[in-house]
Amino acid sequence: MKVGLTLDGTIAAADRPLAFAPTLVLLEALAAEGSLRGAAARLDLSYRSAWGRFQILEAALGQPVIRKTKGHGTVLTAFGAAFHRALGDASRASVEVIAREERRLEATLAGLVGGAAGPLTLAVSHDSVLLDALREMGGIAVTIAGSMDALSHLKAGRAEGAGFHFGAARPDPGSVFADILADPALLTRPVLRREQGLMLERGNPFAVSGITDLTRGGIRFVNRQLGAGTRIWFDRLCAEAGIGGSEIRGYETEEFTHQAVAAMIASGAADVGMGTRAVAERFELDYLPLGEETYFLAVRTFVGAERLDAIASAIRRRAEATPGYG
């Protein structure tokens, strides 16, 4: 049996077209409700109509999609569940492609008619120097996110560019960071180098001198959220030191910016967290450097190298005048 998606939004199965969206909605309703009667009610259909739609679907696919279970309603078969997942994946991929193309078309049309395109949309991992530079430039709409979330915004077409870092000399082969740097549909620039380390309560009362000291009793750590480049780097440092998150008190406590981590320490709610030297100095905290990393900015090619280079230059100029940056 040959099954494919067509340009008019239908599924071509056994030479019988099925509407893509209604088919996905039907499968999702059954999966969510666990019964055909529940799925029918969810979709405001009669039981007979819902049953008839599944019969049409099974006839087109040549495979059973649902099965009745004694005392447990109606469930998707293994084939039906796999088909449901495949349709869901295809739907999400289509939304991402459409969103990207809409942004590209908007920029192209603005250029053709001589109008001004809307603000450049960037999703960026938090960095005070970068954010100050972007605010000063103007014409840029910024969403703050962890490195992984920023790249998800870019991939899904919710942003035209992403700022990210990964705390290593080079990304691991096959990682999302390596894929982004090699993606021909993107223009990518290293925009600054920055030092990261442990931000400590003033006076460093616990005499912290390295990552392994965080396992000592009494020290309260405050972490960054999952997907943040700083969190990824910290987890790598812990793995290299042979310690796990469960050994660190407060490992599960998460904040979404370097400033928020520093504020927790400055207020006495935590004793140590990872961040940049500039933020530690702003909050008058002690600081123990752990290493340097490169921060990257990636944009869709239609944004243009000239605009990307102008943004990168503005960020670098501000970084050169800030402690802990290069």
NUGUPA-30330 format. One record per residue: x, y, z of N, C-alpha, C in turn; residue number from 1. Coordinates in steps of 0.02 Angstrom, whole numbers, padded with zeros to 5 digits, always signed. Each point is the difference from the previous one (the first is absolute). Example, Ala and Ser with C-alpha at 12.3 -4.5 7.8 and 13.67 -1.06 7.14 Angstrom:
BEGIN
+00660_-00284_+00390_-00045_+00059_+00000_+00045_+00060_+00000_1 .
-00018_+00053_-00036_+00042_+00059_+00003_-00039_+00055_+00037_2 .
This chain:
BEGIN
+00042_-00060_+00000_-00042_+00060_+00000_+00044_+00062_+00000_1 .
-00016_+00047_-00043_+00037_+00063_-00003_-00040_+00056_+00031_2 .
+00030_+00034_+00049_-00033_+00055_+00034_+00043_+00062_-00008_3 .
-00030_+00057_-00017_+00039_+00061_-00006_-00042_+00061_+00015_4 .
+00034_+00056_+00012_-00034_+00064_+00012_-00001_+00039_-00065_5 .
-00056_+00032_-00015_-00007_+00038_-00062_-00001_+00074_+00015_6 .
+00010_+00041_-00052_+00004_+00072_+00008_-00066_+00032_+00020_7 .
-00056_-00035_-00011_-00065_+00030_+00018_-00022_-00019_+00070_8 .
+00047_-00026_+00042_-00017_-00013_+00070_-00037_-00065_+00011_9 .
+00010_-00049_-00045_-00032_-00065_+00009_+00052_-00054_+00005_10 .
-00022_-00058_+00024_+00042_-00060_+00003_-00020_-00045_-00056_11 .
+00047_-00016_-00045_-00015_-00046_-00054_+00015_-00070_+00024_12 .
-00053_-00041_+00010_+00008_-00068_+00026_-00044_-00046_-00041_13 .
+00032_-00049_-00031_-00036_-00049_-00040_-00045_+00034_-00052_14 .
+00028_+00054_-00030_-00036_+00038_-00051_-00064_+00032_+00026_15 .
-00003_+00009_+00065_-00060_+00031_+00030_+00023_+00058_+00044_16 .
-00017_+00062_-00019_+00024_+00058_+00038_-00036_+00008_+00067_17 .
+00038_+00014_+00052_-00028_+00013_+00066_+00024_+00069_+00022_18 .
-00045_+00039_+00029_+00019_+00066_+00024_+00049_-00007_+00058_19 .
+00056_+00036_-00005_+00055_-00006_+00048_-00022_+00022_+00070_20 .
-00023_+00062_+00007_-00015_+00028_+00066_-00055_-00038_+00036_21 .
-00058_-00014_-00033_-00052_-00037_+00035_+00022_-00070_+00022_22 .
+00042_-00032_-00042_+00024_-00066_+00019_+00042_+00003_+00063_23 .
+00044_+00051_+00004_+00042_+00008_+00060_-00043_+00015_+00061_24 .
-00050_+00043_-00008_-00045_+00018_+00055_-00038_-00062_+00024_25 .
-00022_-00042_-00046_-00036_-00061_+00017_+00043_-00048_+00042_26 .
+00063_-00009_-00022_+00046_-00044_+00037_+00017_+00029_+00068_27 .
+00010_+00065_+00003_+00017_+00032_+00065_-00058_-00007_+00049_28 .
-00061_+00007_-00024_-00059_-00006_+00044_-00005_-00070_+00028_29 .
+00010_-00051_-00041_-00003_-00069_+00023_+00055_-00015_+00050_30 .
+00061_+00024_-00015_+00057_-00011_+00045_-00012_+00034_+00067_31 .
-00029_+00059_+00000_-00011_+00038_+00061_-00057_-00029_+00042_32 .
-00054_-00022_-00032_-00059_-00022_+00036_+00002_-00073_+00018_33 .
+00034_-00041_-00040_+00004_-00072_+00015_-00064_-00037_-00015_34 .
-00046_+00031_-00035_-00062_-00034_-00020_-00028_+00035_-00061_35 .
-00034_-00039_-00041_-00029_+00028_-00061_-00057_+00048_+00018_36 .
-00039_-00018_+00051_-00055_+00043_+00021_+00027_+00067_+00026_37 .
+00055_-00003_+00039_+00030_+00061_+00026_+00029_+00043_-00056_38 .
+00031_-00032_-00050_+00028_+00037_-00056_-00055_+00034_-00040_39 .
-00057_-00036_-00008_-00057_+00029_-00037_-00027_+00062_+00037_40 .
-00006_-00006_+00066_-00025_+00057_+00039_+00048_+00058_-00003_41 .
+00064_-00015_+00002_+00052_+00053_-00002_-00005_+00040_-00065_42 .
-00016_-00036_-00055_-00003_+00032_-00066_-00070_+00021_-00020_43 .
-00048_-00009_+00047_-00070_+00018_-00012_-00027_-00040_-00060_44 .
+00016_-00065_-00001_-00025_-00045_-00052_-00045_-00052_+00032_45 .
-00041_-00032_-00041_-00037_-00058_+00025_+00047_-00059_+00002_46 .
-00015_-00049_+00042_+00041_-00060_+00005_+00006_-00033_-00069_47 .
-00057_-00003_-00035_-00002_-00032_-00066_+00046_+00036_-00049_48 .
-00001_+00067_+00002_+00042_+00039_-00046_+00074_-00011_+00015_49 .
+00019_+00000_+00064_+00070_-00012_+00018_+00022_-00069_-00022_50 .
-00042_-00050_+00012_+00017_-00068_-00019_+00008_-00005_-00076_51 .
-00045_+00035_-00037_+00004_-00001_-00073_+00065_+00031_-00025_52 .
+00023_+00053_+00033_+00063_+00032_-00021_+00060_-00046_+00010_53 .
-00001_-00038_+00055_+00055_-00047_+00010_-00003_-00057_-00051_54 .
-00060_-00021_-00018_-00006_-00053_-00051_+00029_+00024_-00067_55 .
-00014_+00063_-00017_+00027_+00028_-00062_+00076_+00004_+00003_56 .
+00026_+00021_+00058_+00072_+00006_+00009_+00034_-00068_-00007_57 .
-00029_-00051_+00033_+00030_-00067_-00003_-00004_-00030_-00070_58 .
-00055_+00014_-00035_-00006_-00025_-00069_+00052_+00031_-00045_59 .
+00014_+00065_+00011_+00049_+00035_-00042_+00071_-00023_+00015_60 .
+00015_-00013_+00064_+00067_-00019_+00020_+00013_-00075_-00007_61 .
-00054_-00040_-00001_+00008_-00072_-00006_+00026_-00032_+00063_62 .
-00008_+00034_+00057_+00024_-00025_+00064_-00049_+00019_+00054_63 .
-00009_-00041_+00052_-00043_+00021_+00056_+00033_+00057_+00039_64 .
-00038_+00051_+00014_+00025_+00059_+00035_-00021_+00000_+00073_65 .
-00060_-00028_+00015_-00025_-00002_+00069_-00021_-00071_+00016_66 .
-00004_-00014_+00066_-00027_-00064_+00022_-00037_+00010_+00066_67 .
-00054_-00037_+00007_-00040_+00004_+00061_+00031_-00046_+00052_68 .
+00003_+00022_+00062_+00026_-00041_+00054_-00054_-00008_+00052_69 .
-00010_-00060_+00022_-00054_-00015_+00047_+00009_+00038_+00065_70 .
-00047_+00042_+00015_+00003_+00038_+00062_+00046_+00060_-00001_71 .
+00034_+00012_-00055_+00048_+00056_-00003_-00011_+00045_-00061_72 .
-00059_-00002_-00030_-00015_+00045_-00055_+00034_-00020_-00065_73 .
+00020_+00049_-00038_+00031_-00009_-00066_+00067_+00035_+00000_74 .
+00051_-00036_-00026_+00067_+00028_-00001_+00029_-00006_-00070_75 .
+00053_+00038_-00013_+00035_-00005_-00063_+00040_-00065_-00002_76 .
+00001_-00032_-00057_+00045_-00058_-00009_+00072_+00025_-00003_77 .
+00048_-00046_+00000_+00070_+00020_-00007_+00010_+00039_-00065_78 .
-00032_-00024_-00054_+00004_+00036_-00063_-00033_+00069_+00005_79 .
-00059_+00002_+00032_-00035_+00063_+00008_+00040_+00051_+00040_80 .
+00033_-00023_+00054_+00041_+00044_+00041_+00059_+00027_-00039_81 .
+00032_-00045_-00039_+00057_+00022_-00041_-00022_+00050_-00053_82 .
-00058_-00013_-00031_-00027_+00046_-00050_-00016_+00068_+00031_83 .
-00029_-00002_+00060_-00016_+00062_+00037_+00063_+00040_+00013_84 .
+00054_-00033_+00024_+00063_+00036_+00013_+00029_+00029_-00063_85 .
-00004_-00037_-00055_+00028_+00023_-00063_-00038_+00062_-00025_86 .
-00067_-00001_+00006_-00039_+00058_-00021_+00016_+00060_+00044_87 .
+00008_-00011_+00065_+00017_+00055_+00045_+00066_+00031_-00017_88 .
+00050_-00042_-00014_+00066_+00024_-00019_-00004_+00041_-00065_89 .
-00037_-00026_-00048_-00007_+00035_-00064_-00035_+00067_+00009_90 .
-00050_+00002_+00044_-00036_+00062_+00012_+00046_+00053_+00031_91 .
+00039_-00020_+00051_+00046_+00047_+00031_+00053_+00025_-00049_92 .
+00026_-00046_-00041_+00050_+00020_-00049_-00029_+00049_-00050_93 .
-00063_-00011_-00020_-00032_+00045_-00048_-00008_+00070_+00029_94 .
-00020_+00004_+00064_-00008_+00064_+00032_+00066_+00038_+00002_95 .
+00055_-00036_+00016_+00066_+00032_+00003_+00021_+00027_-00068_96 .
-00010_-00040_-00052_+00019_+00022_-00068_-00041_+00061_-00021_97 .
-00065_-00002_+00013_-00043_+00056_-00020_+00021_+00063_+00037_98 .
+00014_-00006_+00065_+00020_+00059_+00039_+00065_+00030_-00026_99 .
+00048_-00043_-00016_+00064_+00025_-00027_-00011_+00035_-00067_100 .
-00039_-00031_-00043_-00011_+00029_-00067_-00040_+00065_+00004_101 .
-00046_+00004_+00048_-00038_+00063_+00007_+00047_+00057_+00019_102 .
+00048_-00013_+00045_+00047_+00052_+00020_+00046_+00019_-00058_103 .
+00022_-00051_-00037_+00044_+00014_-00057_-00038_+00041_-00053_104 .
-00063_-00018_-00013_-00040_+00036_-00050_-00013_+00072_+00022_105 .
-00014_+00009_+00065_-00012_+00067_+00026_+00061_+00045_-00011_106 .
+00059_-00027_+00014_+00061_+00040_-00009_+00012_+00015_-00074_107 .
-00013_-00049_-00043_+00010_+00009_-00072_-00048_+00052_-00028_108 .
-00063_-00004_+00018_-00050_+00047_-00025_+00014_+00071_+00024_109 .
+00022_+00006_+00063_+00016_+00066_+00026_+00055_+00033_-00042_110 .
+00049_-00040_-00020_+00054_+00026_-00042_-00024_+00019_-00070_111 .
-00046_-00041_-00027_-00024_+00013_-00068_-00042_+00063_-00004_112 .
-00041_+00013_+00051_-00044_+00058_-00003_+00030_+00061_+00033_113 .
+00062_-00007_+00025_+00034_+00056_+00030_-00023_+00017_+00069_114 .
-00038_-00045_+00031_-00024_+00012_+00068_+00050_-00025_+00050_115 .
-00013_+00016_+00062_+00044_-00023_+00054_-00027_-00065_+00028_116 .
+00043_-00050_+00003_-00020_-00063_+00031_-00010_+00012_+00074_117 .
-00037_-00046_+00032_-00010_+00006_+00072_+00066_-00010_+00036_118 .
-00001_+00007_+00067_+00062_-00008_+00038_+00028_-00071_-00009_119 .
+00065_-00004_+00002_+00033_-00065_-00002_-00016_-00037_+00064_120 .
-00024_-00061_-00004_-00019_-00038_+00059_+00056_-00049_+00019_121 .
+00024_+00008_+00061_+00054_-00043_+00025_-00022_-00034_+00064_122 .
+00016_-00064_+00007_-00006_-00035_+00064_+00071_-00013_+00023_123 .
+00017_+00023_+00059_+00070_-00002_+00021_+00008_-00026_+00071_124 .
+00054_-00037_+00011_+00020_-00018_+00067_+00021_+00063_+00036_125 .
-00016_+00005_+00064_+00010_+00062_+00036_+00074_+00020_+00004_126 .
+00014_+00062_-00017_+00066_+00030_+00010_-00010_+00075_+00004_127 .
+00022_+00030_+00054_-00012_+00072_+00011_+00034_+00044_-00052_128 .
+00060_-00018_-00020_+00036_+00040_-00050_-00036_-00002_-00067_129 .
-00019_-00059_-00020_-00035_-00008_-00064_-00067_+00037_+00001_130 .
-00037_-00007_+00054_-00066_+00033_+00004_+00007_+00076_+00000_131 .
+00050_+00026_+00034_+00011_+00073_+00000_+00015_+00024_-00071_132 .
+00041_-00038_-00036_+00018_+00019_-00068_-00061_-00002_-00046_133 .
-00042_-00051_+00007_-00059_-00005_-00043_-00050_+00055_+00015_134 .
-00008_+00017_+00063_-00046_+00055_+00018_+00025_+00067_-00029_135 .
+00065_+00009_+00002_+00029_+00062_-00026_-00010_+00006_-00075_136 .
+00004_-00057_-00036_-00008_+00001_-00073_-00072_+00016_-00020_137 .
-00049_-00028_+00036_-00070_+00009_-00019_-00019_-00042_-00060_138 .
-00064_-00005_-00014_-00024_-00038_-00058_+00005_-00075_+00009_139 .
+00008_-00022_+00062_+00008_-00072_+00013_-00047_-00019_+00057_140 .
-00042_-00051_-00011_-00044_-00027_+00052_+00033_-00061_+00029_141 .
+00010_+00000_+00066_+00039_-00052_+00033_-00043_-00043_+00046_142 .
+00008_-00065_-00004_-00029_-00047_+00047_+00057_-00033_+00038_143 .
-00003_+00000_+00066_+00051_-00032_+00041_-00016_-00074_+00008_144 .
+00048_-00043_-00014_-00010_-00072_+00006_+00067_-00034_+00013_145 .
-00001_-00061_+00024_+00061_-00038_+00004_+00026_-00015_-00070_146 .
+00063_-00021_-00005_+00029_-00012_-00066_-00041_-00049_-00041_147 .
-00020_-00056_+00031_-00039_-00050_-00037_-00068_+00027_-00020_148 .
-00033_+00037_+00045_-00065_+00029_-00017_+00006_+00053_-00054_149 .
+00054_+00039_+00002_+00011_+00051_-00051_+00006_-00033_-00069_150 .
+00037_-00055_-00003_+00007_-00036_-00064_-00066_-00032_-00022_151 .
-00041_-00021_+00048_-00066_-00026_-00017_-00043_+00054_-00031_152 .
+00004_+00061_+00027_-00037_+00057_-00030_+00022_+00011_-00072_153 .
+00065_-00003_-00012_+00026_+00010_-00067_-00023_-00055_-00047_154 .
+00006_-00062_+00022_-00019_-00057_-00041_-00074_+00001_-00018_155 .
-00042_+00020_+00048_-00072_-00001_-00010_-00025_+00061_-00038_156 .
+00044_+00048_-00015_-00021_+00059_-00036_-00030_+00054_+00044_157 .
+00005_-00008_+00066_-00027_+00051_+00046_+00050_+00058_+00009_158 .
+00060_-00008_-00025_+00050_+00053_+00003_+00043_-00005_-00063_159 .
+00030_+00057_-00019_+00042_+00001_-00060_+00073_-00011_+00018_160 .
+00016_+00000_+00065_+00068_-00012_+00022_+00001_-00026_+00071_161 .
+00057_-00029_+00020_+00007_-00027_+00067_+00070_+00013_+00026_162 .
+00005_+00016_+00065_+00064_+00007_+00034_+00010_-00059_+00046_163 .
+00058_-00032_-00004_+00011_-00061_+00039_+00074_-00009_+00017_164 .
+00013_-00042_+00049_+00069_-00017_+00020_-00001_-00070_+00029_165 .
+00058_-00032_+00003_+00001_-00069_+00024_+00059_-00017_+00044_166 .
+00042_+00048_+00018_+00052_-00011_+00050_+00052_-00052_-00016_167 .
+00017_-00009_-00062_+00052_-00047_-00020_+00039_+00029_-00058_168 .
+00061_-00025_-00011_+00041_+00025_-00054_-00035_-00010_-00067_169 .
-00034_-00056_-00007_-00039_-00014_-00061_-00058_-00045_+00020_170 .
-00056_+00004_-00037_-00058_-00041_+00018_+00013_-00073_-00015_171 .
-00034_-00043_+00037_+00005_-00072_-00013_-00029_-00016_-00069_172 .
+00034_-00042_-00040_-00026_-00019_-00065_-00071_-00030_+00006_173 .
-00044_+00022_-00043_-00068_-00025_+00001_-00046_+00036_+00049_174 .
+00028_+00046_+00040_-00042_+00038_+00046_-00038_+00053_-00037_175 .
-00052_+00028_+00032_-00039_+00053_-00031_+00043_+00060_-00015_176 .
+00050_+00013_+00042_+00044_+00057_-00012_+00043_-00011_-00062_177 .
+00027_-00060_-00008_+00039_-00015_-00060_-00043_+00006_-00063_178 .
-00062_-00024_+00005_-00045_+00004_-00058_-00015_+00072_-00019_179 .
-00010_+00043_+00049_-00015_+00070_-00013_+00060_+00034_-00034_180 .
+00060_-00012_+00025_+00060_+00032_-00028_+00013_-00023_-00072_181 .
-00025_-00060_-00017_+00012_-00026_-00068_-00059_+00010_-00047_182 .
-00054_+00030_+00024_-00062_+00006_-00039_+00009_+00053_-00055_183 .
-00005_-00019_-00064_+00009_+00049_-00054_-00057_+00050_-00006_184 .
-00056_-00013_+00035_-00057_+00047_-00002_+00009_+00056_+00051_185 .
+00056_-00001_+00037_+00011_+00050_+00052_+00066_+00036_-00011_186 .
+00002_+00062_+00023_+00063_+00037_+00006_+00017_+00003_+00074_187 .
+00060_-00020_+00018_+00019_-00004_+00071_+00065_+00037_+00012_188 .
+00002_+00038_+00055_+00060_+00038_+00019_+00014_-00010_+00074_189 .
+00064_-00008_+00019_+00018_+00006_+00070_-00001_+00074_+00018_190 .
-00039_+00020_+00050_-00008_+00072_+00013_+00037_+00022_+00063_191 .
+00017_-00046_+00044_+00041_+00019_+00058_+00026_-00062_+00035_192 .
+00055_+00011_+00037_+00024_-00052_+00046_-00010_+00026_+00070_193 .
-00021_-00044_+00045_-00012_+00022_+00068_+00023_-00053_+00049_194 .
+00018_+00024_+00058_+00021_-00043_+00055_-00061_-00019_+00041_195 .
-00004_-00062_+00020_-00051_-00021_+00048_+00034_-00033_+00060_196 .
-00034_+00004_+00056_+00028_-00029_+00060_-00052_-00006_+00054_197 .
+00022_-00013_+00061_-00046_-00005_+00057_-00007_+00068_+00033_198 .
-00061_+00024_+00005_-00015_+00061_+00036_-00013_-00020_+00073_199 .
+00034_+00033_+00047_+00000_-00022_+00069_-00022_+00056_+00047_200 .
-00029_-00020_+00056_-00016_+00049_+00052_+00062_+00040_+00017_201 .
-00010_+00064_+00011_+00057_+00045_+00015_+00043_-00028_+00056_202 .
+00065_-00004_-00013_+00047_-00027_+00050_+00010_-00075_-00006_203 .
-00039_-00032_-00043_+00006_-00072_-00011_+00006_-00038_+00066_204 .
-00052_+00004_+00043_+00005_-00029_+00067_+00010_-00076_+00001_205 .
-00018_-00035_-00054_+00009_-00072_-00002_+00066_-00020_-00032_206 .
+00042_+00049_-00016_+00066_-00012_-00030_-00005_-00047_-00061_207 .
-00047_+00015_-00044_-00008_-00040_-00060_+00058_+00014_-00047_208 .
+00033_-00054_-00023_+00057_+00008_-00046_-00009_-00040_-00064_209 .
-00056_-00035_-00007_-00011_-00039_-00061_-00068_-00034_+00001_210 .
-00018_-00032_-00055_-00065_-00033_-00007_-00012_-00052_+00054_211 .
+00051_-00040_+00017_-00011_-00054_+00048_-00018_+00026_+00069_212 .
+00018_+00062_+00016_-00018_+00027_+00066_-00075_+00009_+00008_213 .
-00038_+00002_-00055_-00072_+00011_+00004_-00036_-00058_+00032_214 .
+00033_-00058_+00007_-00032_-00058_+00031_+00006_+00003_+00076_215 .
+00037_+00049_+00026_+00007_+00004_+00073_-00066_+00021_+00032_216 .
-00015_-00027_+00057_-00062_+00015_+00035_-00005_+00074_+00017_217 .
-00060_+00026_-00006_-00012_+00069_+00019_+00001_+00050_-00057_218 .
+00034_-00016_-00055_+00004_+00046_-00057_-00064_-00006_-00041_219 .
-00033_+00057_-00012_-00062_+00002_-00039_+00015_+00026_-00070_220 .
-00011_-00042_-00050_+00013_+00017_-00069_-00064_+00023_-00033_221 .
+00004_+00044_-00049_-00057_+00019_-00042_+00019_-00010_-00072_222 .
-00040_-00038_-00037_+00017_-00023_-00067_-00034_+00042_-00053_223 .
+00019_-00010_-00062_-00037_+00027_-00057_-00049_-00052_-00025_224 .
-00048_+00021_-00041_-00051_-00045_-00024_+00027_-00050_-00051_225 .
-00035_-00056_-00007_+00018_-00050_-00050_+00000_+00033_-00069_226 .
+00050_-00016_-00041_+00004_+00028_-00067_+00042_+00063_-00004_227 .
+00015_+00031_+00058_+00043_+00059_+00000_+00072_-00022_-00015_228 .
+00036_+00041_-00039_+00070_-00017_-00015_+00042_-00005_+00062_229 .
-00014_+00043_+00050_+00038_-00002_+00062_-00014_-00065_+00038_230 .
-00062_-00023_-00001_-00018_-00064_+00033_+00035_-00058_-00035_231 .
+00001_+00001_-00066_+00034_-00053_-00037_+00074_-00002_+00017_232 .
+00031_+00059_+00004_+00070_+00005_+00018_+00013_-00024_+00072_233 .
-00043_+00022_+00046_+00008_-00021_+00070_-00006_-00076_+00007_234 .
-00049_-00030_-00035_-00007_-00073_+00004_+00061_-00035_-00028_235 .
+00030_+00028_-00052_+00061_-00029_-00028_+00057_+00004_+00051_236 .
+00006_+00056_+00033_+00053_+00008_+00051_-00010_-00049_+00057_237 .
-00063_-00010_+00020_-00014_-00048_+00053_+00019_-00071_-00021_238 .
-00018_-00018_-00062_+00017_-00066_-00025_+00075_-00011_-00003_239 .
+00037_+00052_-00021_+00073_-00005_-00003_+00030_-00006_+00070_240 .
-00034_+00029_+00050_+00024_-00004_+00069_-00024_-00063_+00035_241 .
-00043_-00039_-00034_-00024_-00063_+00029_-00053_+00008_+00053_242 .
-00039_+00054_-00003_-00054_+00010_+00048_-00067_+00007_-00036_243 .
-00053_-00018_+00034_-00067_+00005_-00029_-00041_+00055_+00032_244 .
-00053_+00021_-00034_-00042_+00053_+00026_-00030_-00017_+00068_245 .
-00015_-00064_+00011_-00031_-00019_+00064_+00046_+00012_+00059_246 .
+00064_+00010_-00012_+00048_+00013_+00054_+00004_+00074_+00018_247 .
-00033_+00043_-00040_+00005_+00072_+00010_-00067_+00027_+00027_248 .
+00001_+00028_+00058_-00060_+00028_+00030_-00022_+00061_-00040_249 .
-00062_-00002_-00023_-00027_+00056_-00039_+00008_-00009_-00075_250 .
+00025_-00057_-00022_+00010_-00012_-00072_-00066_+00008_-00038_251 .
-00056_-00018_+00032_-00066_+00004_-00034_-00028_+00070_+00000_252 .
+00030_+00046_+00038_-00025_+00070_+00002_+00023_+00035_-00063_253 .
-00047_+00025_-00041_+00017_+00028_-00065_-00020_+00073_-00006_254 .
+00043_+00039_-00032_-00015_+00069_-00019_+00016_+00008_-00074_255 .
-00029_+00052_-00032_+00003_+00005_-00073_+00050_+00051_-00026_256 .
+00035_+00036_+00044_+00051_+00047_-00024_+00058_+00001_+00050_257 .
+00057_+00026_-00023_+00057_+00009_+00044_-00018_+00048_+00057_258 .
-00038_+00053_-00017_-00019_+00049_+00050_-00043_-00031_+00055_259 .
-00046_-00044_-00020_-00044_-00032_+00049_+00040_-00045_+00047_260 .
+00050_-00035_-00027_+00043_-00042_+00042_+00039_+00044_+00049_261 .
+00029_+00055_-00026_+00039_+00045_+00042_-00044_+00032_+00054_262 .
-00062_+00017_-00017_-00045_+00030_+00048_-00016_-00048_+00057_263 .
-00008_-00064_-00017_-00013_-00050_+00052_+00058_-00002_+00049_264 .
+00062_+00002_-00026_+00058_-00003_+00044_+00007_+00065_+00041_265 .
-00009_+00056_-00033_+00006_+00064_+00034_-00052_+00008_+00056_266 .
-00059_-00030_-00009_-00053_+00006_+00050_+00008_-00049_+00058_267 .
+00048_-00046_-00007_+00010_-00050_+00052_-00041_-00063_-00008_268 .
-00038_-00005_-00056_-00041_-00059_-00011_+00040_-00059_-00028_269 .
+00061_+00013_-00024_+00045_-00052_-00024_+00071_+00023_+00012_270 .
+00048_-00046_-00007_+00070_+00016_+00015_+00043_+00003_-00062_271 .
-00019_-00036_-00053_+00042_-00004_-00059_-00041_-00018_-00062_272 .
+00020_+00025_-00057_-00031_-00016_-00064_+00048_+00018_-00055_273 .
-00015_-00022_-00061_+00046_+00012_-00056_-00023_+00060_-00041_274 .
+00048_+00042_-00021_-00017_+00058_-00039_+00062_+00037_-00024_275 .
-00010_+00060_-00026_+00056_+00038_-00028_+00031_+00046_+00053_276 .
+00062_+00019_-00012_+00035_+00045_+00045_-00035_+00068_+00004_277 .
-00024_+00025_-00057_-00033_+00065_-00001_-00060_+00002_+00046_278 .
-00040_-00053_+00000_-00059_-00002_+00042_+00020_-00007_+00073_279 .
+00051_-00041_+00014_+00024_-00008_+00069_+00023_+00068_+00028_280 .
+00035_+00038_-00041_+00024_+00066_+00023_-00058_+00048_+00011_281 .
-00051_-00004_-00044_-00058_+00044_+00006_-00035_-00011_+00067_282 .
-00002_-00063_+00023_-00033_-00016_+00063_+00048_-00004_+00059_283 .
+00063_+00021_-00012_+00051_+00002_+00052_+00010_-00069_+00032_284 .
+00006_-00051_-00042_+00012_-00068_+00023_+00072_-00020_-00013_285 .
+00024_-00049_+00037_+00065_-00029_-00016_-00008_-00043_-00063_286 .
+00057_-00016_-00030_-00004_-00034_-00065_+00059_-00046_-00009_287 .
-00014_-00062_-00022_+00053_-00050_-00013_-00005_-00021_-00073_288 .
+00046_+00022_-00044_-00005_-00017_-00071_+00008_-00074_-00013_289 .
-00040_-00025_-00048_+00003_-00071_-00020_+00023_-00009_-00072_290 .
-00005_+00052_-00041_+00021_-00007_-00069_-00033_+00051_-00045_291 .
+00019_+00000_-00064_-00029_+00045_-00049_-00040_-00038_-00052_292 .
-00047_+00034_-00030_-00042_-00030_-00052_-00014_+00052_-00054_293 .
-00022_-00025_-00057_-00019_+00044_-00055_-00075_+00003_-00005_294 .
-00026_+00060_-00010_-00071_+00011_-00009_-00012_+00013_-00075_295 .
-00048_-00036_-00029_-00014_+00005_-00072_-00068_+00031_-00014_296 .
-00005_+00031_-00057_-00064_+00026_-00025_-00011_-00030_-00069_297 .
-00057_-00034_-00010_-00017_-00030_-00064_-00065_+00031_-00025_298 .
-00002_+00017_-00065_-00061_+00028_-00030_-00015_-00035_-00066_299 .
-00062_+00005_-00021_-00018_-00025_-00066_+00036_+00040_-00054_300 .
+00016_-00033_-00055_+00041_+00033_-00051_-00033_+00063_-00028_301 .
-00068_+00003_-00001_-00032_+00059_-00029_+00012_+00063_+00043_302 .
+00020_-00008_+00063_+00016_+00058_+00041_+00060_+00037_-00030_303 .
+00047_-00037_-00027_+00056_+00029_-00035_+00063_+00006_+00043_304 .
+00057_-00012_-00032_+00064_+00002_+00035_+00016_+00071_+00024_305 .
-00020_+00050_-00038_+00016_+00069_+00019_-00033_+00019_+00066_306 .
-00064_-00018_+00007_-00035_+00016_+00062_+00028_-00040_+00058_307 .
+00014_-00064_-00011_+00028_-00042_+00053_+00068_+00027_+00023_308 .
+00041_+00020_-00047_+00067_+00026_+00017_-00006_+00066_+00039_309 .
-00049_+00041_-00016_-00010_+00062_+00037_-00019_-00014_+00072_310 .
-00044_-00049_+00009_-00021_-00019_+00068_+00060_-00029_+00039_311 .
+00037_-00044_-00033_+00058_-00031_+00032_+00051_+00053_+00021_312 .
+00011_+00049_-00043_+00049_+00053_+00016_-00022_+00041_+00060_313 .
-00065_+00015_+00004_-00025_+00039_+00057_+00008_-00039_+00065_314 .
-00013_-00065_-00002_+00008_-00042_+00060_+00073_-00004_+00020_315 .
+00045_-00008_-00048_+00071_-00006_+00015_+00028_+00064_+00030_316 .
-00022_+00057_-00025_+00024_+00064_+00027_-00019_+00006_+00074_317 .
-00060_-00019_+00017_-00021_+00005_+00070_+00036_-00053_+00043_318 .
+00013_-00059_-00029_+00034_-00053_+00037_+00071_+00020_+00018_319 .
+00034_+00035_-00046_+00069_+00020_+00011_+00007_+00045_+00061_320 .
-00053_+00036_+00017_+00003_+00047_+00056_-00028_-00029_+00065_321 .
-00015_-00066_+00000_-00032_-00031_+00058_+00045_-00053_+00031_322 .
+00011_+00002_+00066_+00042_-00051_+00033_-00027_-00071_-00013_323 .
+00047_-00045_-00013_-00019_-00070_-00010_-00021_-00017_-00071_324 .
+00005_+00049_-00046_-00018_-00012_-00070_+00059_+00014_-00045_325 .
-00003_-00030_-00061_+00051_+00013_-00049_-00029_-00007_-00069_326 .
